Structures are given as C-alpha cells and as structure tokens.
C-alpha cells in the first residue's frame, strides 16, 4: 500500500509540474505541501480514518457531496463512522494546486468505488464512479486545515451525471 501511495504522490507531482507549454515546473513550498496533504486526505477517506479526518477538518468544514447534499463536518464524520460513506477502492489525480495567501485550492479527478452498503453504493451500485473534485484548505494557526469540498459524479468524458 505504501508503494502505491508513493507512486500516486510522485505521479501527482509529475502531472502538477507540467505547464501548458510542456515544460517541467517542480512544485515547491506550499503547493507541494498541499498536494501531499490532499493525497493524505484521500487515503484517510479510503481507509475510513475518522480520527485523522477529524484532525484535518476545520470546524466549519462544508461538503457539497456527490449525493446532491451539503454536509457539515459533523454529518460527514458521522457518515464515515457508520459506513454511509465508504470506499472499496479510491484513486485520485491532482490536476491543479493554487495557493493564495491562507487559502489553497486543489482540483482534479477521482475514481471512487463505493461499498455496497454506502449511500453512493445504494444509489449507483458498487461500481467505479468517475468524479471531478475540488478541495479547499485554509491555513489556521499555522496548520493547513480542510475547509470545503465539492465532488460530482461524471461520465468518463467528463459530463455530469444527473
């Protein structure tokens, strides 16, 4: 699992380091930190690490979930605890990291296979779901905290599923 995680982080950093002109621009400082943190957040969701997610989450965490609902931090953590959010498999590709002062925005795509008993599993089945996502982090008291998220299910071509 650690080898897979390391490869995913290196791949994400490679993708992020490519500019539109095709030049390699290595991520530095806060951008690299945020890319790594975003992959840690993904891993926590994948293994249902509620304690880790609670520690990472800002008190005002707000999630626009792919189920079409807006969740508070407490609702999200409760759903992680009781299995209403659960993953059999979870892949993420970071496509953009932008840091502006004390706010960071990470965007990309995901392939999320929900557990059969989860809310997404009951809605779509335990099949790979292609998603677009945005995670927003804020620097609070010297520490990056997960502040907001939006994720939606899309077709492989990138169009939103309704």
Buried (B, 14 or more C-beta within 10 A) or exposed (E): EEEEBEEBBEEBBEBBBEEEEEEEEEBEEBBBBBBBBBBBBBBBBBEBBBEBBBEBBBEEBBBBBBBEEEBEBEBBBBBBEEEBBBBBEBBBBBBEBEBEEEBBBBBBBBBBBBBEEBBBBBEBEBEBBBBBBBBBBBBEEEEBBBBBBBBBBBEEEEEEEE
